[in-house]
Amino acid sequence: MTPTAIADPEKATLLNPVNSTPADFDPGRDLPAGFMDFFLPLHRAFTPRQQELVVKRAEQLQRSLEGDKPTHHFPSDTVRNGWRITLPEWCQDQRNQMTGPADDAELCVKMLNSGAPGVMVDLEDSCVNEWSHQQTAVANILACLRGQLSYYDQKRKRTVEIQPSSTVIFTRPRGLHLNQAGLVPGELVSAALYDVARVFYGMNPAELKHPLCIYIPKSESAEEALWWRDLFQTLATSRGLPHDYIKCMALVEAHPLAFQMEEFAYNLRDHLVGLDLGRWDYMASLIHFNLDDPNWVLPDRNTIPHDVAFFQNLRELLVEICHRRGILAIGGMTALYPSREDAELNARALAVLEQDKKNEANCLMDGAWTGHPDQNAIAVAQFPCPNQLQKRPKNASRYPDLRPVPTGVGTKKLKGTRAAVRTVIRYRHGVLSGNGASLLDGYMEDLATDRIYRLMIAQRVVHRDLVTIYGNDGRPVKHTPELITRLFDEELERLLKELPAGTPAEEADRFRRAREISEAMIVQGEFNPS
């Protein structure tokens, strides 16, 4: 089945998910000299394969919505043998990986000066998928790799530069699901291909303190690892570098990939140094692949514990696979953010952080993600140095239940739906304002969490006759399409009333546009991460 429309589709207008170059784009002026000659053969070789993989994704999702769910498969001979990966010395310690949008030079510098063992500069979920932002982001990434990025500190009236350190720098490109328009007349190109090729073309291996490191997002099958493997090796060969020069980590953030992690690692064994549980995107994917099942209508997002079984079982399997094969197992992002202005929120956020990272360390993970420099020391302190590669989970199951129904946790309330509506409007307003990630009510929201909220709203409507959502008075509230539209109207009105006096009219118009886009994406079943 597909999600039932929850409002009048004729009223829906979606934000175009395809990033295009501007009308006056000139590759000779706007891209490095010689880049297009370098890129076009790659496009001819890799974009058709990317398009085929996207079709296979859609087919797999449709099968799941018709009842044929992702599942464990008997391992192939390649997985059953004793292969192992040797972890390079320079990435043995990844107890904390700070992540943030690459188009924000100040944040990039602060992350790299935070002391974090790893930093991921992001072209994906936390960076707006728009040409000017992507161009700025690539320039910042190349400057980070050279150790030359800086920003002007207005408070201290001085320029702040990147300080020398052993921090490992990862670049996260856009995923295989996204396309880039305008580079080749009349054709779409793989956004992932463009991003990696652009960074590779612009970097000088002699200037780097470690090999180029890519953070692979949004993979959905072991087959997709072959696309990345072939790309990495083709790029390396083009410059006379060893075939395994490019190293990578990969996010496990799609439900089907959870059943193929070991095969995925095998296919990338010459490049892979770790797997990361991207839990917010994973939660969204889990909802998406079970949108037909009323048992999977999840509780209000912020009432779901970090150790809920569908996360915990996957954590343990990921650790078992990674440590058996010699690579790092990295945990996810803690959404609640510290605040230097709100002492109570700050204390609560850091306490939640410590508990969350301690749980991941107890699961034998080797590190986790954070997004704020104040989180680094606490995160690092929860994990044994430099890693826990020699430890394996006790009595680990090769085929654990990766779809345990989340019964007995959290609450399903109207206020949770309202909070979701409010958040998706505010998040989309941030995107329209040029921000790929926004700090909202103490939580850092990006495309992953926006996707969770849109899916949660949709599943409450789709299964409104089978699942009870309670109002403030304790009475059931049926989540009809009309109710959702009313909530969107009410939350938009609240947001407009909260704008300070003298706010420019275009700011209010941007909120109205954000409200329109957000509901339309739910109406039209647009739940892919774009």
N, C-alpha and C positions, 0 to 999 in steps of 0.2 A: 504494500500500500504506500501511498504518498500522503504527506500531511494534508488534512482537510483545510481548505482556505478558511480563514477566520474573518475576513472582511471582503468588501467589494473589490475584486481584482482590478476593475477599471480605474479605481482611485490610486492604484499602486504605481509608483515610479521609482525605479531602483537606481542607485549610484552605479555607474558603469565600473565593473571590477577590473577592466583592462586598462593598464597604465599605457598612455600613449605619449610620444614625444610632442612638443609644442608644434604649432602650425609652421613656424619659421625654422624648424630644426634643420641644421646643416652639419652632417657628420664631419666634414672637413674642419669646421670651426668648433663644434661642440664636443668632439671626441678626440682622444690622442691621435697624433699622426700615425697612420698605418693600422689603426685598430680594426677598421672594417675589413681590410684585406685579411687580417688574422682571424676575424670572427666569422666571416661568411662560410668558409669550409666547415667550421664547427657547427654552425646553424644547419647546414645541409645534412650533416651526419647525425646530429643529436636532437633537433627539434621534432622530426617525424617520430622518433622513438618516444620522446616525451609525450606527444599527442596520443600515441597508442596506449601508453600507461595511464593517461587520464581517462580514456574510454574504459579501460579495464577497472579502474576505480569505481566509475559510475555503475558498471555492471555488478560489481561486488556489493555495493551499497543496495542496489535494487534487489538482489537476491536475499540480502539480510532482511529487508523490509517485507519480503514475501515469506519469511520464515526460515530461510536457509542461512543460519547464523555462522559467523566465523568460528572456527574450532581448531583444536589441536590436530596435527597430522603426525603419523608415524614418521620418525626422523629418517632423512635420507642417509646414504652411506657417508656422504661428506660431513655430516654432523656427528655421526656415530664414531668416527675415528678420533684419534687423540691430538688433533692440531691445537696449537697455542700461539698466541701473539706475544711478542716481546715488547714490553712497554718502554719507550725511550726514557732516558734519565731525566730529561728536561720537563717531562710531564708526569712524574711520579706523584707529585703533590698537587691535587686539585680539590682540596678540602672546601674551598668556596670559589664559585665562579660568579662574578658580578656581571649582570647583563643590563643593556640599555640601548636606546636608539642611536644609531651611528650618525644621524644628522644633527645631534646635539653635541657640539665640540666640548662645551664645558663639562657635561656629564662624562664624556669619554675620558677626558683628562683626569677628572676626579676618580673615576673607576680605576684607571691605571695607576694612580697615586695612592690608592686606598690600602695597598698591601695585600690585596686579594691574590691568591695563587693563580687564578685564571680570570680573564675578562672576555666576554663575548660582545662584540660590537655588532649591532643588529640592523639588517636591511629588511627584516621580515615583520613579525607581528607588532612590534613596538615602534616601527617606522612607517610613516604614511606612504602608501603605495602610489606615489605621484612623482613625475619625472624630476622636478626641481629638488625635491627632498632626496630622491635616490642619488642624484648627481652630487649633492652636497655630502651625502653619507659616504659614497665611494671615495671622494677626496679626503674626507676625515679618516677613513679606514687606512688608506695608503699613508697618510701622515702619521697615524698611530703606529703602523708597522715600522716606519722609519724612526719613531721616537721624536717626531718633530711637531706634533700638534700642540696648540696652546690656546688660551682664551684670556680675555681681559677681565679681571676681578674688579667689579665696580665698587664694592665695599672697601676693598683694601687698596684700590687704585694702583694695581700692578698686574703685569702679565704673568700667568701661571703656565708653566711648561710641564711636560711629562718628565718625571724623574727616572733615572736608570733603575731597573729592577729585573727580577727573574720571572715576572708575571707572564704567563702564556696568553697570547692574544688569538682568539678565535673570531672568524667572520661568519655570521649566519646570513646566507643568501635567501632570496625568496624561494618558495617551494615549487615542486614540479606542477602543482595545480594552477600556477599563475603564468600568464603570457605577457609579453611586452610588445606593444605595437609601435609603428613609426620608424623602426630602425631599417627595415627592408620594405620597400614600397609594396603594398598589397598583401603583405604576409605578417603573420604573428610569429614571434620567436619565443623560445622558452625563457622566462624571466630568470630562472635558476641558472641557465646556461650563460645568459648575458652577465649576471652579477659575478659569477665565478671567473668568467673569462676576463671581465673588465678589471677585477682586482689582480688576477694573475698577470695580465699584460702590463699593469702599472707598477708591479712590485719588482724589486731587484733582490734576488736571493742573497747577494753579498751584504746587503744592508740589514738583513733580518737576524735576530738572535736565535731563532729556531725556524724550522720549515713552516711553510704556509699551512695554516690550520683552518679547516672549514667545519662549521656546525651544521649538519644536514637536518632540515626540518621536514615535518609532515609526511614522512614516508609511510606507505600503506602495505608494502609487500617486500619480500626478499628479492624479488625480481628487480625492483627499483634500485637496489644496491648495485646491480650490474651497470646501470646507467651512470651512476656516480663513479664507480670504479673505472669505467672506460673513459669518462671525461677526465678524471685526475691523471690517468696514465697518458692519454693523448696530449694533454697540456704539458706534462713533464717532458715527454719525448720531443715536443716542439722546440724546447729550449735546451736540449741535451742534458737534462737532469735525470737522476735515477727514476725508474718507473714508479717507485713508492715514495717519491719526494713529498707529495702532498699528504698530510695527515688529517684525520677528521674525528669528530665525535658525531653521534647521531641521536636525535630525539626519538623516543618511543612515545608518540602522542596520537596515534591512531589505533583504534581497537583491533583491526585485523593484524597489524604488525606485532601485537603482543603475542600472537601465536606463532610467529615466524622469526623471533629475535635471533635465534642461534643461526639459522640459515642466512639471515641478513648479515650477521657478523662474519660468517664464513666467506660470503661473497666480497666483503670489503676487508679481508684479513690483512692485506698488505698496507692498509691505510688507517684502520680503525684503532683508536686508543680508548674508547669508552662509549657507553650508552647512557642516556639521560632520560629519566621519567618526566616527561613534560605533562604534568598531571592535569593542568587546567584544560589544555587542548584535548588530553586523553578523556577527561570527563565529558567534554562536548562531543567527541567522537562516539563515546559509549552511549550517550543519549541518542545521537543521530542514528546509529546502527540498530537501536532498539526502539525507535520512535513508534513502531507498530504495537508495542507491548505495554499494556497499562501497568504491569508490575514494575516497570522502569520509570514511572513518573517520580522524579526525585524530590526530596524535601527542599525547602528553601536553601539556597546555596550556602549561606554562612552559618547554617545549623548542621552541615555535614562535617563530621569529625575528620581530621587529617589521617586517622588510622582506620577509616572505614574499609570493610573487607575488599571491595573491588580495587582499592589502591594497595592495601597491604599485601594481598596475594600476588599482585603484579610486582611490587617491590621485591619480595622474596625470590620470585622466579628470575627477575632481572639480575639480582645479585648472584644467584646460583650460576646463571649462564655466563655472566661477565667474569666472575672469579675463576670458574672452571677453565675459561679460555684466556685468562691473563690480562683482561682489560678492566678499566675503571667502571664502577656503577655510581652514577651521579643522581641525586635526588632533585626535587622540584623547587619551585619558587613559593615563598611564604607571602601571601597577598597583603596581609596587614602591614602597613608601613610605619616606621618611626616618625616622630615629629619633634623638631627642635623648638616649636612654639607651644605645644600642648604636652605638658609633663605627664598628665594622666594617660593620654593616648600613647605617648612614647614608652612609658613603663609597660603598658599592656602589650604593645606591639613587640617589644624586645623579649618579654616573657613568653609570648606565643612563639616567637622565633626560636628561642632556646628549646622549648618543648618539642617543636616540630623537627628541628635538626637533630635533637637527641634521639627522637624516635627513628629517624632515618639512619643515624649511626648505629643504633641498636639492631636495625635490620641489616647491618654490616655494609651499608653504603660507604663510599669513599669520600663523598662530598655532596654539596648541594648548591642551589642557586640563591642569590640575593640580588636586590636592585638598589641598595642604598649603602653608602660607605660606612654609616654607623652600625650596620649589621655585620660587617666583616669579621670583627674580632670574636663576636659571640658565635657566629656560624663556624669559624675555624676551630674554636675551642671544643666543639662537640664531637669532633672526629679525631681518631688516633692519627698520629703523624707517621709517615706521609700518606698511608692508605691502609686498607684492610684486605688487600689482595689475597693474603694467605688464609683468610677465614672463609668458611662456607656455612650457609644456613644448616641447622640440624634438621635431619629428616625431611629435607627439601623434596617436594613432589615435582616430578618431571612434567606432570600434566595437572596443575592446580586449576580450581574453578576460577576462571577469570571473569565470570558474569554472576557473582553471588548477588542475589536480589537484596537491595539495601533496606531490609526491614528493621524496625526498632530504633532507627536513628533519625534525628532531626524532626522538623515540623513542616507541615504543608498548610500554609496560611495565606489569606488574601494579602496580608501586608508583605509577604515574600514576593508575591506576584507584582505588587505595586512597586516594591523596591527594584525588581528586575526591570520594569518599564521605565522607571526614573533613571536607572543606570544606563540603559541602552540609549536613551535620548541624550543624556549627558556625554556618554562616550562618543556617540556619532557627532555630536556638536564639537567635541575635541578634534575628531578627524577632519571635519570641515574647517577647523581653525588651524590645521597643520600639525596636530599632535597625535602620534600613533599610540601613545599611552597617557592616561590621565589619572591623577590621584583624586579619588572620589570617596569622601566620607572615611578617610583613613586607609582605603584599599587601593592598590595600584591596579587599575583596570586596563587591559589591552584587548587585542582582537580575540584572544582565547576566551577571556571571561565574558566579553560581549556576546560571543557565540554561545556560551553556556546559557546566558540569560535568555537569549532569543529562543533557543531550543526548549528551555524550561517553560517559557510562556506557551510555545506551540504545543508541547505535549499535554499541558493542562487543558488546552482547548480540545485537542484531538480526542482525549479520553474523559471528557467532562461528564459523561453519563456513567462512568465506571469508577472514577477516583474522586474522593471527597477532599475539597479544599475548604478550610474553615475561615469564617470571617472573625472580626474582632469580638463579636458577641457569642462566638462558639457555635454558630449555626453554619450549615453548609452553604457555600456560594458556588453556583454552577458557572464555570468559566466559558461563557458563550463568546462568540466573536464580538457581539455588541458590548459585552462587559470590557473586553480588552480595548476596544476603541474608546470607550468612556474613560478607562484608566489612562490611556495615552493622552486624551484631551485634558483630563484633570491634572496630570503631572506636568504637562506642558504649561498649563495655566499657572501652576505653582512656581515653576521655574521662571516664567516671565515676570511674575510678581516679585520674585526675589532679586531681580536684577537691580543694581543700584540706580538711583536717580541720575539722569543724564547719560545713561548707557546709549550708545549709537543705535539707530534703528536697524542697521544691518546685523547687529548682534542678536536681536530678537528674531529677525528673519532667519538667521542661521539655526536658532533653536527650532523654529517651525519646520525648516527643511530637515533637520535631524530627526524630528518626530515623524515626519512623513516617510523618510527613508527607513527608519527603524521598524515601523509597523509594516511597511511594504515588504521588507525582507522576510518577515514572519508570514505574511499573507501568501507570498509567492513560494514559500518553502526554500528560501535562499539561506542555507545553513553551512555552505562550504566556507572555509577560512579565507575570505577575500574581502 
